[in-house]
Amino acid sequence: MIKIVFFGEKELLRGFEAKGHALYSRKKDVLCAAVSALTTHTAKALNERFKNLRIYEQEKGYMKLEILNTTDVLSQEMLKALVDSLRDLQERFPKHISVEVKIDGT
């Protein structure tokens, strides 16, 4: 199962940690590919366009990202869009993906 935990504080998203594998298909795991494409795209956009990453780690089956400026509106919108897209996948494949949002101080 892929587990993705978004974290933040005071109603603002700060980043996410994604780990695991969907194990949806042995031949071509389209679910893993979809999650990887969504998270990688978001990370690259934040890094290249906004220079807004504090931590960026990526290896097979694991990614962690934390943004530097949580008050940047565009970064918040991108992270919220990522949450929405991943939750859509979670609704369709609940045995293979889990999405959680943990906001401290709210």
C-alpha positions as CSV (number, residue, x, y, z in Angstrom):
1,M,0.0,0.0,0.0
2,I,1.1,3.6,-0.7
3,K,0.8,5.8,2.3
4,I,0.9,9.5,1.9
5,V,0.8,11.9,4.9
6,F,0.6,15.6,4.3
7,F,1.7,17.7,7.3
8,G,1.4,21.3,8.2
9,E,0.5,23.8,10.9
10,K,-2.1,26.5,11.5
11,E,-4.2,25.4,8.5
12,L,-1.3,25.6,6.1
13,L,0.2,22.6,4.4
14,R,4.0,22.3,4.8
15,G,4.7,19.2,2.8
16,F,4.2,15.4,2.5
17,E,5.8,12.1,2.9
18,A,4.9,9.3,0.5
19,K,6.1,5.7,0.9
20,G,5.3,2.2,-0.2
21,H,4.0,0.5,-3.3
22,A,0.4,0.1,-4.5
23,L,0.9,-3.6,-5.5
24,Y,-2.1,-3.1,-7.8
25,S,-0.7,-5.1,-10.7
26,R,2.4,-7.3,-11.1
27,K,3.0,-6.4,-14.8
28,K,2.3,-2.7,-15.0
29,D,1.4,-0.9,-11.8
30,V,-0.5,2.1,-13.2
31,L,-1.5,3.2,-9.7
32,C,2.1,3.5,-8.6
33,A,2.9,5.4,-11.8
34,A,0.0,7.8,-11.3
35,V,1.0,8.6,-7.7
36,S,4.7,9.0,-8.8
37,A,3.7,11.3,-11.6
38,L,1.5,13.5,-9.4
39,T,4.0,13.8,-6.6
40,T,7.1,14.3,-8.8
41,H,5.3,16.9,-10.9
42,T,4.4,18.9,-7.8
43,A,7.9,18.6,-6.4
44,K,9.5,19.7,-9.6
45,A,7.1,22.6,-10.1
46,L,7.7,23.9,-6.6
47,N,11.4,23.5,-6.9
48,E,11.9,24.9,-10.4
49,R,9.3,27.6,-10.5
50,F,9.2,28.9,-6.9
51,K,12.5,27.7,-5.4
52,N,10.4,26.9,-2.4
53,L,11.7,23.5,-1.2
54,R,13.4,23.0,2.1
55,I,13.7,19.2,1.9
56,Y,13.5,17.0,-1.1
57,E,14.2,13.3,-0.9
58,Q,13.3,10.8,-3.5
59,E,14.1,7.1,-4.0
60,K,12.2,4.1,-5.2
61,G,9.0,3.9,-3.1
62,Y,9.8,7.0,-1.0
63,M,9.5,10.8,-1.3
64,K,9.6,13.5,1.3
65,L,9.0,17.2,0.5
66,E,8.8,20.2,2.7
67,I,8.2,23.8,1.5
68,L,10.0,26.7,2.9
69,N,7.4,29.4,2.6
70,T,4.0,28.1,3.7
71,T,2.3,31.4,3.2
72,D,3.0,31.4,-0.5
73,V,-0.5,31.1,-2.0
74,L,0.5,29.3,-5.2
75,S,2.4,26.7,-3.3
76,Q,-0.6,26.1,-1.0
77,E,-2.8,25.7,-4.0
78,M,-0.5,23.2,-5.6
79,L,-0.3,21.1,-2.5
80,K,-4.1,21.2,-2.0
81,A,-4.6,20.2,-5.6
82,L,-2.2,17.3,-5.0
83,V,-4.2,16.2,-1.9
84,D,-7.4,16.3,-4.0
85,S,-6.0,14.3,-6.8
86,L,-4.5,11.7,-4.4
87,R,-7.8,11.5,-2.5
88,D,-9.6,10.8,-5.8
89,L,-7.3,7.8,-6.3
90,Q,-7.8,6.7,-2.8
91,E,-11.6,6.6,-3.4
92,R,-11.1,4.4,-6.4
93,F,-8.4,2.2,-4.9
94,P,-8.9,2.2,-1.1
95,K,-6.9,-1.1,-0.6
96,H,-3.9,0.3,-2.4
97,I,-3.5,4.0,-1.3
98,S,-4.0,5.9,1.9
99,V,-4.0,9.7,2.1
100,E,-3.9,11.5,5.4
101,V,-3.6,15.2,6.3
102,K,-2.2,16.1,9.7
103,I,-2.4,19.8,10.6
104,D,-1.0,20.9,14.0
105,G,-2.4,23.8,15.9
106,T,-5.9,23.8,14.5
